[in-house]
Amino acid sequence: MSEKEKTRKELLNRLNRVEGQIRGIKNMIEEEKYCLDILHQIWAARSALSKTGEILMENYIRTCLKDASEDNQGNQAVEELIKAIKALLN
């Protein structure tokens, strides 16, 4: 299995877990569970989603940005990365 396929599989697995967490949060709200328990699950889902974004960003830097640099499109790829980071920070 290639590195690209491994990363893709890892991302999909993480997103499936996040999806399950979100469904669990929804159920907790429907069942009127304790507010702090719901908040803890929201924080866990947010953390899991952030980690997924980190993996995707690392993959972008290691592959897409590197490839663009080799194809003399590095400036455009860097600008796209800067925009993505700014959006992430806002």
Backbone as a ProteinNet text record, in pm:
[ID]
protein_1_A
[PRIMARY]
MSEKEKTRKELLNRLNRVEGQIRGIKNMIEEEKYCLDILHQIWAARSALSKTGEILMENYIRTCLKDASEDNQGNQAVEELIKAIKALLN
[TERTIARY]
85.4	0	90.1	59	139.7	114.1	204.1	189.6	62.6	33.1	-87.8	-212.5	-213.6	-328.7	-341.1	-227	-228.2	-285.8	-241.2	-289.5	-438.8	-481.2	-623.3	-705.8	-659.6	-731.2	-736.5	-624.6	-620.7	-718.3	-721.1	-812.9	-958.5	-990.7	-1128.3	-1167.3	-1074.7	-1102.9	-1128.7	-1046.1	-1064.1	-1197.9	-1231.8	-1358.2	-1478.3	-1466.3	-1574.1	-1593.3	-1482	-1492.4	-1554.5	-1514.9	-1573.2	-1723.2	-1760.2	-1901.5	-1978.3	-1918.4	-1980.7	-1992.3	-1888.7	-1893.3	-2005.7	-2021.5	-2126.7	-2264.1	-2283.1	-2410.6	-2433.8	-2327	-2337.7	-2377.3	-2320.3	-2354.5	-2501.5	-2544.8	-2685.1	-2776.5	-2741.4	-2821.2	-2821.5	-2706.6	-2698	-2791.1	-2796.8	-2884.9	-3030.7	-3061.7	-3198.9	-3240.7	-3146.8	-3175.1	-3158.2	-3129.2	-3112.7	-3009.4	-2893.2	-2783	-2725.4	-2643.2	-2579.9	-2497	-2517	-2454.1	-2301.9	-2236.8	-2090.5	-2043.7	-2119.7	-2084.8	-2093.5	-2195.2	-2211	-2095.1	-2061.7	-1950.3	-1819.6	-1794.8	-1672.6	-1668.8	-1782.3	-1787.5	-1767.6	-1820.3	-1799.2	-1650.9	-1587.7	-1443.8	-1362	-1401.1	-1331	-1348	-1468.9	-1493.7	-1415.3	-1412.2	-1336.7	-1188	-1136.5	-996.4	-966.3	-1055.2	-1036.7	-1040.3	-1128.3	-1137.5	-1012.5	-962.8	-839.9	-722.1	-711.9	-602.6	-611.9	-733.1	-752.9	-700.7	-730.9	-681.3	-530.1	-470.8	-324.3	-262.2	-319.9	-267.6	-281.2	-394.4	-416.4	-320.8	-298.8	-205.9	-63.9	-24.3	109.6	124.6	21.8	24.5	35.9	-37.6	-30.6	112	171.9	307.2	406.9	395.9	492.2	475.2	354.6	332.6	297.9	183.4	134.7	228.5	268.5	356.6	492	543.7	671.8	661.8	554.6	536.3	521.4	446.1	427.4	559.1	640.7	770.6	858.7	852.5	932.2	881	752.9	692.7	691.6	768.1	776.4	642.3	557.9	431.7	432	550.8	566.4	504.7	518.1	463.2	311.9	244.3	98.6	60.1	132.6	102.9	127.4	231.9	261.1	149.7	105.3	-4.1	-131.4	-161	-277.6	-263.4	-143.3	-118.3	-134.8	-84.6	-98.5	-245.3	-324.4	-468.5	-535.4	-496.6	-555.9	-520.8	-397	-354.8	-428.9	-442.3	-514.7	-660	-723.2	-860.8	-869.5	-773.5	-770.5	-757.9	-680.9	-656.3	-770.4	-859.4	-972.9	-1093.5
-117.8	0	124.3	218.1	339.1	432.3	526.9	625.2	707.6	740	817.1	739.5	611	527.5	513	499.4	489.6	616.4	730.9	858.8	872.9	838.4	846.4	757.7	637.3	543.5	597.6	652	708.7	825.8	912.1	1025.8	979.3	883.9	833.6	765.6	689.8	627	732	834.2	941.3	1012.4	1040	1108.9	1021.5	891.9	802	805.9	813.1	823.3	956.3	1063.5	1194.4	1192.1	1133.3	1121.4	1045.6	939.1	863.9	946.3	1025.2	1111.9	1213.9	1270.6	1371.2	1308.3	1188.7	1118.8	1093	1056.4	1033.1	1159.7	1272.5	1401	1432.7	1411.9	1436.3	1351.3	1223.7	1135	1181.8	1227.6	1276.4	1395.6	1483.5	1600.2	1555.1	1463.3	1411.8	1344.6	1277.9	1207	1296.1	1423.8	1524.1	1482.1	1439.5	1401.8	1527	1503.5	1609.5	1700.1	1830.7	1927.9	1914.5	1897.3	1887.6	1761.6	1653.9	1533.2	1559.7	1632.9	1667.6	1757.1	1855.1	1944.1	1867.9	1772.9	1691.9	1616.9	1566.2	1495.7	1591.7	1712	1813.6	1847.5	1866	1897.1	1783.3	1660.1	1543.4	1537.4	1564.9	1563.7	1675.9	1790.9	1903.6	1868.4	1807.1	1767.3	1664.5	1567.4	1464.8	1525.4	1621	1687	1772.5	1838.5	1917.5	1829.4	1713.7	1620.9	1574.2	1552.2	1513.8	1624.5	1748.5	1861.9	1871.1	1842.3	1844.1	1741	1621.8	1516.8	1557.6	1615	1658.8	1770.8	1865.4	1975.1	1922	1830.7	1771.7	1699.7	1626.9	1556.7	1656.3	1767.1	1869.9	1923.8	1953.2	2009.2	1908.4	1784.6	1681.7	1638.2	1647.3	1597.9	1710.3	1770.6	1870.2	1990.3	2043.2	2160.3	2124.3	2009.3	1962.4	1942.9	1876.6	1854	1984.8	2078.6	2208.4	2282.8	2271.6	2337.6	2280.7	2149.6	2085.3	2120.6	2153.7	2190.1	2341.1	2415.1	2561	2629.2	2568.1	2629.5	2650.5	2654.7	2664	2787.8	2902.7	3026.6	3018.4	2964	2950.2	2854.5	2745.2	2648	2708.1	2787	2852.9	2951.5	3027.9	3123.4	3051.2	2937.6	2858.4	2810.1	2767.6	2721.8	2836.2	2952.2	3069.2	3102.5	3101	3127.4	3023.7	2898.1	2791.4	2810	2846.1	2867.4	2986.9	3094.3	3211.7	3176.3	3099.3	3057.6	2971.2	2886.3	2798.8	2879.8	2985.2	3066.2	3161.4	3184.4	3275.8	3204.9
0	0	0	-88.4	-99.6	18.9	36.5	145.4	126.6	1.8	-29.4	12.2	-18.9	18.3	169.9	239	385.7	447.7	397.6	449.7	424	304.6	269.7	361.8	384.5	472	615.2	663.6	798.5	811.6	711.6	714.7	716.4	632.5	628.1	759.5	818.4	947.8	1055.6	1057.2	1156.4	1136.3	1011.4	983.5	1018.6	998.2	1039.7	1190.8	1264.8	1411.2	1452.7	1386	1416.6	1388.3	1276.6	1240.7	1349.5	1399.9	1508.7	1635.2	1663.3	1780.6	1768.2	1651.4	1630.5	1647.9	1593.1	1615	1762.8	1834.4	1978.1	2052.4	2012.6	2074.8	2050.1	1928.2	1894.2	1982.5	1997.4	2082.2	2227.8	2274.3	2412.2	2433.6	2335.1	2345.2	2342.1	2251.4	2244	2375	2439.5	2564.6	2687.9	2662.9	2768.7	2872.7	2823.6	2912.3	2979	3077.6	3155.3	3063.4	3077.4	2986.7	2978.7	3091.1	3087.7	3016.5	3024.9	2949.9	2800.1	2759.5	2617.9	2573.7	2655.7	2621.7	2607.1	2694.3	2684.1	2551.1	2508.3	2381	2263.1	2275.5	2171.1	2162.3	2276.3	2277.5	2218.3	2248.7	2193.3	2041.5	1992.9	1848.5	1780.4	1841.8	1785.3	1777.5	1882.9	1885.3	1776.6	1760.8	1658.1	1518.5	1497.6	1367.7	1342.5	1445.5	1432.1	1395.8	1459.7	1429.2	1284	1236.4	1096.4	1004.7	1039.2	961.2	963.7	1078.3	1088.1	994.1	993.2	906.1	759.9	724.5	586.8	548.4	639.4	611.1	595.1	681.8	670.5	536.7	498.7	370.3	255	265.2	160.5	148.8	261.5	259.5	203.6	249	207.4	61.9	8.4	-127.5	-224.2	-207.3	-304.3	-314.9	-201.9	-202.6	-262.9	-225.5	-279.8	-431	-475.2	-618.5	-695.4	-638.9	-704.7	-715.6	-612.6	-613.4	-725.1	-740.7	-844.8	-984.1	-995.9	-1125.2	-1148.2	-1069.8	-1079	-1052.5	-973.1	-931.9	-780.8	-723.9	-580	-519.8	-588	-532.9	-516.5	-614.7	-606.9	-494.1	-481.9	-376.8	-239.4	-225.6	-97.8	-63.6	-162.7	-139.3	-95.7	-157.8	-118	26.2	63	199.7	299	265.5	353.4	373.9	267.6	279.5	369.7	353.4	435.8	582.7	610.9	749.7	809.4	732.6	781.8	812.3	724.8	748.5	873.3	893.7	1010.9	1139.3	1134.1	1253.7	1285.7	1191.7	1216	1268.1
[MASK]
++++++++++++++++++++++++++++++++++++++++++++++++++++++++++++++++++++++++++++++++++++++++++

